[in-house]
Amino acid sequence: MSTLKPQLDAHQVRLVGIGLEELGVEEFVEGNFFSGELYIDLKKECYQNLGFKRLGFFSAIGSVFSKKGREASSQAKADALGGNLKGDGFQNGGALVVSSGGDKVLLSFKQENPADHVELSEVLKSLGIEGAPEEDAASGQAKTSGVTCDGDVCKRT
């Protein structure tokens, strides 16, 4: 989502993330994994109110080993994103795009499993922003903040 930040800024759109616990936040911030405003909902009230699914043990394990889960893990490694398995891995999230006054939902995306992610082009489309997400010319992939790639080698910058 952070790859959209320059396009969002150009249209005066705020990028806000809501985490569910303090564990790992410092590492998350230091690693530049999100470039918007970051808040924490310790009671997980917004997750519940938005109907974000909470996985059970067996469905969480199954999603990690599913084809989609393995592909997401491989992509994260290729992008040198790192990560850990600390904290609440059972809570799914999503993305919500709301109008300027907050009175209208423009896009609502709910993860069915942890490997699901909203299409960045859909976020832009819901906001009426023309064009595609900015891409890295070498890889054709959406840019990842803080990561540069040269051929098959990626490193955190």
C-alpha positions in Angstrom: 0.0 0.0 0.0 2.9 2.3 0.7 3.9 2.3 -2.9 0.8 4.4 -3.6 1.9 7.1 -1.1 3.2 9.6 -3.7 0.0 9.3 -5.8 -2.2 9.6 -2.7 -0.2 12.7 -1.5 -0.6 14.3 -4.9 -4.4 14.0 -4.5 -4.4 15.0 -0.8 -5.5 11.5 0.3 -4.4 10.3 3.7 -2.9 6.8 4.1 -3.8 5.4 7.5 -2.9 2.0 9.0 -4.4 0.5 12.1 -2.5 -2.2 13.9 -3.8 -4.6 16.5 -0.9 -4.7 19.0 2.2 -3.0 20.1 4.4 -6.1 19.7 6.7 -5.5 16.6 5.5 -1.9 16.0 9.0 -0.5 16.6 10.5 -3.0 14.1 7.7 -2.3 11.7 8.3 1.5 11.8 12.1 1.2 11.7 11.9 -1.1 8.7 9.8 1.5 6.8 7.1 -1.1 6.0 4.4 1.5 6.0 4.7 5.1 5.0 1.3 6.5 6.2 0.0 7.4 9.7 0.0 4.4 12.0 -2.4 3.8 14.9 -3.0 0.8 17.2 -6.3 -0.6 18.3 -5.4 -2.7 21.3 -9.0 -3.8 21.8 -9.4 -4.8 18.1 -12.7 -2.9 18.1 -12.3 -1.6 14.5 -11.4 -5.1 13.3 -14.6 -6.4 14.9 -16.8 -3.5 13.7 -15.5 -3.9 10.2 -16.2 -7.7 10.2 -12.6 -8.7 9.7 -12.3 -12.4 10.1 -10.3 -14.1 12.8 -8.8 -17.4 11.9 -8.8 -20.5 14.0 -5.6 -22.5 14.5 -6.2 -25.0 11.7 -7.3 -22.5 9.1 -4.3 -20.3 9.9 -1.9 -23.3 9.4 -3.7 -24.3 6.2 -3.4 -20.8 4.8 0.3 -20.6 5.4 0.8 -23.8 3.4 -1.7 -23.1 0.7 -0.5 -22.2 -2.8 -1.4 -18.5 -2.2 0.4 -18.5 1.1 3.6 -20.0 -0.3 3.5 -17.5 -3.2 3.1 -14.6 -0.8 6.0 -15.9 1.3 8.2 -16.3 -1.8 7.4 -12.7 -2.9 8.2 -11.3 0.5 11.6 -13.0 0.5 12.3 -11.8 -3.1 11.4 -8.3 -2.0 13.7 -8.7 1.1 10.9 -7.7 3.4 11.9 -10.0 6.2 9.4 -10.4 9.0 8.7 -12.6 11.9 5.9 -14.8 13.3 5.5 -12.9 16.6 2.2 -11.6 17.7 -1.4 -12.3 16.7 -1.2 -14.1 13.4 -4.8 -15.1 13.6 -6.4 -11.8 12.9 -7.1 -11.0 9.2 -7.4 -7.4 8.1 -8.3 -5.5 5.0 -8.5 -2.1 3.4 -11.1 0.6 3.6 -11.3 3.6 1.4 -13.7 6.3 2.5 -14.7 9.7 1.1 -13.2 12.9 2.3 -15.9 13.5 4.9 -15.9 9.8 5.9 -19.5 9.5 5.1 -19.2 7.2 2.1 -17.3 3.9 1.7 -15.6 3.9 -1.7 -13.9 0.5 -1.4 -14.1 -2.3 1.2 -11.7 -5.2 1.0 -11.6 -8.0 3.6 -8.9 -10.7 3.7 -10.2 -14.2 3.6 -6.8 -15.5 4.4 -3.5 -13.8 5.4 -2.1 -13.9 1.9 -4.9 -11.9 0.4 -4.1 -8.2 -0.5 -6.2 -5.5 -2.1 -5.3 -4.7 -5.7 -3.6 -1.4 -5.7 -5.2 -0.4 -9.0 -8.6 -0.9 -7.3 -7.6 1.5 -4.6 -6.7 4.2 -7.1 -9.8 3.5 -9.2 -12.0 3.9 -6.1 -10.5 7.3 -5.5 -10.9 8.4 -9.1 -7.1 8.6 -9.5 -6.0 8.0 -13.1 -3.1 5.7 -14.0 -1.6 2.6 -12.6 0.4 2.1 -9.4 3.9 3.3 -9.9 6.2 0.4 -11.0 9.8 -0.3 -10.8 11.1 -0.1 -14.4 13.5 -3.0 -14.0 11.1 -5.6 -12.6 7.7 -4.4 -13.7 6.6 -4.9 -10.1 5.0 -2.3 -8.0 7.7 -0.4 -6.1 8.4 -1.5 -2.6 9.4 1.4 -0.3 12.9 0.9 1.0 13.9 -1.9 -1.4 15.8 -1.7 -4.6 16.3 -4.5 -7.1 19.0 -5.1 -9.6 18.1 -8.1 -11.8 17.5 -11.0 -9.4 19.0 -9.4 -6.4 17.1 -7.1 -4.0 18.3 -5.2 -1.0 16.8 -2.9 1.6 17.9 0.7 1.1 
